[in-house]
């Protein structure tokens, strides 16, 4: 009884995941479950960042502005490392949230801030301390060089580690969903490694490179793959589908020619070789994958009477 109930729930979840937000021109919207998980991750990130800023305030008021830096250099270094750890772990959870519930790339300012908030927090945490170290009149030049250089090194590493160098977007997820629903069987089921960054059309496609142990590959919905860290469809989906997953060439051509409503701009980012994309530059009527010529009549053409 319990197994049957679990299977029915799994089927319902799969239907929800595969039928929503795949129409061309429709922005991706995360499921309520995904939004809840993303919110949890964002709360964790916020708590960690608040703790990091609290340590920063302590360093500024109790050490730097109290002119006790020279007597507390070891403590200051320890607190910088604590700040780095809190900031980086917070950024990790923030990125995970953004990869589950991404922003729209069309809202450029919000897209930048939401995806790079970890790096912004890192700058806020470390820059004031760096400035105060180099302007501290109670420190010798050697002490400034040591503490300032170390603070810059730690701060730069934290900023780089907190940035999202490959941010997800609603538009990218919508495009991937559109493709996945055309070429997967069962519909919407993809294959991925729990430690990988991409998901694949079928199991053979996921393991053909030999980089992934077949025993480590799992299947699930696109939402499940993204939640596990595989946030996008592999750019090798076209040869995978054609050579290893049994997808008809006509189905693949229909996608690449814009038959599912995707534009060349949408598709160029999903493949290794954009030259195989023949979709129109703007959305409109689907481009047919083949044209059947009209039959040619063998009857003689009548000649008008002179």
Phi, psi and omega in degrees: 000312180297320180296318180296319179297319179296319179295319179296319179295321178297317179296320179295317178297319180296318179298317179298317184290326186269337184268348185260142168060039177242351180291139179300140181086353179261124181291143176296137174231124181295150177292159178304322179295317180294319178298321180295317179294319179297320179298319178299315179297321181291324177295317177300315179299316181298318179298316180295320179292321177298319178297320179296316179294325177297320177295319178301314180299319178299314181300316183292311188278324186267343182240300187290309182282344177274000178059036177247018186300316183298328180273352184231035182297318180296316178298319180299317179297317179299317181292327175297320178293320177298316177300318180299315181296314180298317182292316181294317180294321176299317179296325178300312180291325179295319177296317179301320178297317181292332179279344175268319183229080188281166175272168177273132179291343179288334175267083194300315183294311180297321180300315180295310184296315182297321183277334183249018181297326178300316179293323179296316178299321179298319178296316179299323183287321190257329185299313179300322180294317179298315180298315182292327177297314183284344178256006180284113183286345181274353180264142175284167178301321179295318179295319177298317179298318181291305183292316181295316178297319179294318179296319178296316181299312180295315181298316180296319179295321180291319178299313180296319181286341181267343180287153174258106185278350178218069187291146176275156178222156177300321182294318178296319179294321179297319178296314179300318179299319180301313181293312183302318183290344178272331193240359180260149178214112002297154183302129175084358180267126180238169182237140184200163174261138179301341179255004183268173181247356178227159174244163191232166186287323181210172183296317179298323178295326181287334187250356188295331182286341182083359180279344183240131176292123181306330180287345182263353182276135179236161177246157179178182177287167178299321179299320179293321178296316180295320179296332180276354178112350176271089195271349181216162177289137178302145177285355176262022184297327183294307177293327176301310182297320185284318188263332190236346187245001175071023179278129180302142180300325180298324179293317179295315180298322180299321178292309185293336179270001178091012183293341178261009176095358179279147180266171177297325177297323177294315190279330182304326182281352185259355185233157177287327184238096182298346181293344179277354180272128179233021179287157177293160182286335179234152181290149180180215179293138179302144178275126181294145181278341178208152179237123178266120182293148178293145180297143180265125181283140179266359181290144179295146179281124181295141179257124180301142179293138180272000000 
